[in-house]
Amino acid sequence: MANLKDLRLRITSVKSTQKITSAMKMVAASKLRRAQAAAEEGRPYAERMERMLGELTSSLLSVDGAPKLLAGSGLNDNHLIVAITADRGLCGGFNGSIIRNTISKIVELQAKGKKVKILCLGRKGSDALKREFSNQIVSTLEGLTKDGVDFALTRDIASNLIERFEAEEFDVCTIIYNKFISVISQQVSIEQVIPFPVSKVEAADAEAADESENGKYLMEPSEEEILDDLLPLNLSIQLYKALLESNASEHGARMSAMDNATRNAGDMLDDLTMTYNRTRQAVITSELIEIISGAEAL
């Protein structure tokens, strides 16, 4: 049985931990409001951009002059996976879910004979993946969401991806991130961003076929020139959306994790206090017995 001094030290330690987790919960809640609003406001624009591109590119799939970001390299051998995680921990299963899905995707592609490279946006993803795939990590970027998500920085990342694609470093690029559902729920999303996925073009075709007015549009300038500008912009927007969703998910997961930690600390304090009181009562009783026994012996 622990002595009273050990129990007092343990109670003090748990109280200090509870104060820290409670403060972290409040900070995460404060950041979550802004991050959630930004993620929800960015969704309609990103979804409409993909829909517009799908409608615009539906007639160009068989055109030889289609932009490379749409037509692809003609190969499917080299894959780049962009794993978006956090720079810090203490956010429940937020980072673990991305890491598990990234490893699963890598194993799946390698089983098909594909070569896989990894770009880590966030330190936690790099720390976990380099244990097994250190030779496949091409770069790690940190601090992307420290002060919110900056579109200019996201555009630079997209430009770097396009340069790597044009240099034939990869044929297909896929991003893996957590989509914000609620404070206690995040959904892992795996999306192909390079080349522009055919599935979204087919979805746009099906949607256009259901509309009563399905006329042809005259483009000025041509579809190819418009796509030359819109496809890089769409890549920046999709990365921006993914970082916004990931940022909101991180704060939601951290808030939930710190709330659970605070509650657990409270439960532990109750148990320790009960144990301390019982131990103290036992010590007092033992001392009284010794005093009475000594008095009787005299």
C-alpha positions as CSV (number, residue, x, y, z in Angstrom):
1,M,0.0,0.0,0.0
2,A,1.3,3.5,-0.9
3,N,2.2,5.8,2.0
4,L,0.5,9.1,2.5
5,K,3.3,11.1,1.1
6,D,3.3,9.2,-2.2
7,L,-0.5,9.6,-2.5
8,R,-0.3,13.4,-1.8
9,L,2.4,13.7,-4.5
10,R,0.2,11.7,-6.9
11,I,-2.9,13.8,-6.2
12,T,-0.9,17.0,-6.8
13,S,0.5,15.6,-10.1
14,V,-2.9,14.7,-11.4
15,K,-4.4,18.1,-10.4
16,S,-1.6,19.8,-12.4
17,T,-2.3,17.5,-15.4
18,Q,-6.0,18.2,-15.2
19,K,-5.3,22.0,-15.3
20,I,-3.2,21.5,-18.4
21,T,-5.7,19.4,-20.3
22,S,-8.5,21.7,-19.4
23,A,-6.5,24.7,-20.7
24,M,-5.7,22.8,-23.9
25,K,-9.3,22.0,-24.4
26,M,-10.3,25.7,-24.1
27,V,-7.6,26.7,-26.6
28,A,-8.6,24.0,-29.1
29,A,-12.3,25.0,-28.7
30,S,-11.3,28.6,-29.5
31,K,-9.4,27.7,-32.6
32,L,-12.0,25.2,-33.7
33,R,-14.7,27.9,-34.2
34,R,-12.6,29.7,-36.8
35,A,-11.2,26.6,-38.4
36,Q,-14.7,25.0,-38.7
37,A,-16.2,28.1,-40.2
38,A,-13.3,28.3,-42.8
39,A,-13.7,24.6,-43.8
40,E,-17.5,24.9,-44.2
41,E,-17.2,28.1,-46.2
42,G,-14.6,26.6,-48.5
43,R,-16.5,23.5,-49.4
44,P,-19.1,25.0,-51.9
45,Y,-16.4,26.8,-53.9
46,A,-14.2,23.7,-54.1
47,E,-17.1,21.4,-55.1
48,R,-18.4,23.9,-57.7
49,M,-15.0,24.2,-59.2
50,E,-14.7,20.4,-59.6
51,R,-18.2,20.3,-61.1
52,M,-17.4,23.0,-63.6
53,L,-14.1,21.4,-64.6
54,G,-16.0,18.1,-65.0
55,E,-18.5,19.7,-67.4
56,L,-15.8,21.5,-69.3
57,T,-13.5,18.5,-69.7
58,S,-16.2,16.0,-70.6
59,S,-15.8,16.8,-74.3
60,L,-12.0,16.8,-74.3
61,L,-11.2,13.3,-73.0
62,S,-10.4,12.1,-76.5
63,V,-8.7,15.2,-77.7
64,D,-4.9,14.8,-78.2
65,G,-4.3,18.5,-77.3
66,A,-5.8,18.2,-73.8
67,P,-3.6,19.6,-71.0
68,K,-1.3,17.1,-69.3
69,L,-3.0,17.7,-65.9
70,L,-6.2,16.3,-67.5
71,A,-4.9,13.7,-69.9
72,G,-2.1,12.5,-67.6
73,S,1.2,11.2,-68.6
74,G,-0.2,8.1,-70.3
75,L,1.3,5.9,-67.6
76,N,0.2,4.6,-64.2
77,D,3.5,3.3,-62.7
78,N,4.7,6.0,-60.4
79,H,2.4,7.3,-57.6
80,L,2.8,10.3,-55.2
81,I,0.9,10.2,-52.0
82,V,0.4,13.5,-50.1
83,A,-0.3,12.6,-46.4
84,I,-1.8,15.5,-44.4
85,T,-1.3,15.2,-40.7
86,A,-0.6,17.5,-37.7
87,D,2.7,18.8,-36.4
88,R,1.7,17.9,-32.8
89,G,0.1,15.0,-31.0
90,L,-2.5,14.9,-28.2
91,C,-5.4,14.8,-30.6
92,G,-6.7,11.3,-30.2
93,G,-6.7,9.1,-33.3
94,F,-6.4,12.1,-35.8
95,N,-2.9,11.3,-36.9
96,G,-3.1,7.5,-36.5
97,S,-6.0,7.2,-38.9
98,I,-4.1,9.1,-41.6
99,I,-1.0,7.1,-41.0
100,R,-2.8,3.7,-41.1
101,N,-4.7,4.6,-44.4
102,T,-1.5,5.9,-46.0
103,I,0.4,2.7,-45.1
104,S,-2.6,0.6,-46.4
105,K,-2.6,2.6,-49.7
106,I,1.2,2.2,-50.1
107,V,1.0,-1.5,-49.5
108,E,-1.9,-1.8,-52.0
109,L,0.0,0.0,-54.7
110,Q,3.2,-1.8,-54.2
111,A,1.4,-5.1,-54.4
112,K,0.4,-4.1,-57.9
113,G,4.0,-3.4,-58.8
114,K,3.7,0.4,-58.6
115,K,6.5,2.7,-57.3
116,V,5.3,5.0,-54.5
117,K,6.7,8.3,-53.2
118,I,5.4,10.2,-50.2
119,L,5.0,13.9,-49.5
120,C,4.3,14.6,-45.8
121,L,2.4,17.8,-44.9
122,G,2.8,17.6,-41.1
123,R,5.6,16.4,-38.8
124,K,3.7,13.5,-37.2
125,G,3.1,11.8,-40.5
126,S,6.8,12.0,-41.4
127,D,7.9,10.7,-38.0
128,A,5.7,7.6,-38.3
129,L,6.2,6.8,-42.0
130,K,10.0,7.2,-42.1
131,R,10.4,4.2,-39.8
132,E,9.3,1.9,-42.7
133,F,9.3,4.2,-45.8
134,S,12.2,6.6,-45.2
135,N,13.6,6.2,-48.7
136,Q,10.3,7.0,-50.3
137,I,9.6,10.3,-48.5
138,V,10.5,13.1,-51.0
139,S,9.9,16.0,-48.6
140,T,8.2,17.1,-45.3
141,L,6.6,20.4,-44.8
142,E,5.7,21.7,-41.3
143,G,3.9,24.6,-39.8
144,L,1.3,24.8,-42.6
145,T,-1.6,25.4,-40.2
146,K,0.2,27.1,-37.3
147,D,-1.6,30.4,-37.9
148,G,-4.4,29.2,-40.0
149,V,-4.2,28.0,-43.6
150,D,-2.6,30.4,-46.1
151,F,-3.8,30.0,-49.7
152,A,-0.6,31.6,-51.0
153,L,1.5,28.8,-49.3
154,T,-0.9,26.2,-50.6
155,R,-0.6,27.6,-54.2
156,D,3.2,27.2,-53.8
157,I,2.8,23.6,-52.8
158,A,0.5,23.0,-55.8
159,S,3.1,24.6,-58.1
160,N,5.8,22.3,-56.8
161,L,3.5,19.3,-57.4
162,I,2.9,20.5,-61.0
163,E,6.7,20.9,-61.5
164,R,7.3,17.4,-60.2
165,F,4.6,16.0,-62.5
166,E,5.9,17.8,-65.6
167,A,9.4,16.5,-64.7
168,E,7.8,13.0,-64.8
169,E,8.6,12.2,-61.2
170,F,5.2,10.7,-60.8
171,D,2.1,9.8,-62.9
172,V,-0.7,10.0,-60.3
173,C,-1.0,12.1,-57.2
174,T,-3.4,11.2,-54.4
175,I,-4.0,13.2,-51.2
176,I,-5.1,11.6,-47.9
177,Y,-6.6,13.8,-45.2
178,N,-9.3,14.0,-42.5
179,K,-12.6,15.6,-43.5
180,F,-14.3,17.4,-40.7
181,I,-17.7,16.0,-39.8
182,S,-18.1,17.1,-36.2
183,V,-16.1,17.6,-33.0
184,I,-16.1,13.9,-32.3
185,S,-16.1,12.6,-35.9
186,Q,-13.6,12.9,-38.7
187,Q,-13.7,11.0,-42.0
188,V,-10.5,9.9,-43.8
189,S,-10.7,11.0,-47.5
190,I,-8.5,9.7,-50.3
191,E,-8.8,11.8,-53.4
192,Q,-6.8,11.8,-56.7
193,V,-5.9,15.3,-57.8
194,I,-3.4,14.6,-60.6
195,P,-4.5,14.0,-63.3
196,F,-8.0,15.3,-62.9
197,P,-10.0,12.1,-62.2
198,V,-12.3,10.7,-64.9
199,S,-14.9,9.7,-62.3
200,K,-15.7,13.4,-61.7
201,V,-16.0,14.0,-65.4
202,E,-18.4,11.1,-65.7
203,A,-20.4,12.4,-62.7
204,A,-20.7,15.8,-64.4
205,D,-21.9,14.1,-67.6
206,A,-24.6,12.2,-65.7
207,E,-25.7,15.4,-63.9
208,A,-25.8,17.3,-67.2
209,A,-27.9,14.6,-68.8
210,D,-30.5,14.9,-66.1
211,E,-30.9,18.7,-66.7
212,S,-33.7,19.8,-69.0
213,E,-31.5,22.4,-70.7
214,N,-28.4,20.7,-71.9
215,G,-27.2,23.1,-74.6
216,K,-23.7,23.5,-75.9
217,Y,-21.6,26.5,-74.8
218,L,-19.4,28.5,-77.1
219,M,-16.0,29.1,-75.3
220,E,-13.9,32.2,-75.7
221,P,-11.1,31.5,-75.4
222,S,-11.1,27.8,-76.3
223,E,-11.6,25.0,-73.8
224,E,-7.9,24.1,-73.9
225,E,-6.8,27.6,-73.0
226,I,-9.4,27.9,-70.2
227,L,-8.3,24.5,-68.8
228,D,-4.6,25.6,-68.9
229,D,-5.6,28.2,-66.3
230,L,-8.3,26.4,-64.4
231,L,-6.6,23.0,-63.8
232,P,-3.6,24.4,-61.8
233,L,-6.0,26.7,-59.9
234,N,-8.3,23.7,-59.1
235,L,-5.3,21.8,-57.7
236,S,-4.5,24.7,-55.4
237,I,-8.1,24.9,-54.3
238,Q,-8.4,21.2,-53.6
239,L,-5.2,21.3,-51.5
240,Y,-6.5,24.3,-49.7
241,K,-9.8,22.6,-49.0
242,A,-8.0,19.5,-47.7
243,L,-5.8,21.6,-45.4
244,L,-8.8,23.5,-44.1
245,E,-10.7,20.3,-43.4
246,S,-7.6,18.8,-41.8
247,N,-7.1,21.9,-39.6
248,A,-10.7,21.8,-38.4
249,S,-10.5,18.1,-37.8
250,E,-7.2,18.4,-35.8
251,H,-8.7,21.0,-33.4
252,G,-11.9,19.0,-33.0
253,A,-10.0,15.9,-32.3
254,R,-7.7,17.7,-29.8
255,M,-10.7,19.3,-28.1
256,S,-12.4,15.9,-27.7
257,A,-9.2,14.2,-26.5
258,M,-8.5,16.9,-23.9
259,D,-12.1,16.8,-22.7
260,N,-11.8,13.1,-22.2
261,A,-8.4,13.5,-20.5
262,T,-9.9,16.1,-18.1
263,R,-12.7,13.9,-17.2
264,N,-10.4,10.9,-16.6
265,A,-8.2,13.1,-14.4
266,G,-11.3,14.0,-12.3
267,D,-12.2,10.3,-11.9
268,M,-8.6,9.5,-11.0
269,L,-8.6,12.3,-8.4
270,D,-11.8,10.9,-6.8
271,D,-10.2,7.4,-6.5
272,L,-6.9,8.8,-5.2
273,T,-8.7,11.0,-2.6
274,M,-10.7,8.0,-1.5
275,T,-7.6,5.9,-1.2
276,Y,-5.8,8.7,0.7
277,N,-8.6,9.1,3.2
278,R,-8.8,5.4,3.8
279,T,-5.0,5.1,4.2
280,R,-4.9,8.1,6.6
281,Q,-7.8,6.6,8.7
282,A,-5.9,3.3,8.8
283,V,-2.7,5.1,10.0
284,I,-4.6,7.0,12.7
285,T,-6.4,3.8,13.9
286,S,-3.1,2.0,14.0
287,E,-1.5,4.8,16.1
288,L,-4.4,4.8,18.5
289,I,-4.2,1.1,19.0
290,E,-0.5,1.4,19.7
291,I,-1.1,4.2,22.3
292,I,-3.9,2.3,24.0
293,S,-1.9,-0.9,24.1
294,G,1.1,0.9,25.6
295,A,-1.1,2.5,28.2
296,E,-2.6,-0.8,29.2
297,A,0.9,-2.4,29.4
298,L,1.8,0.2,32.0
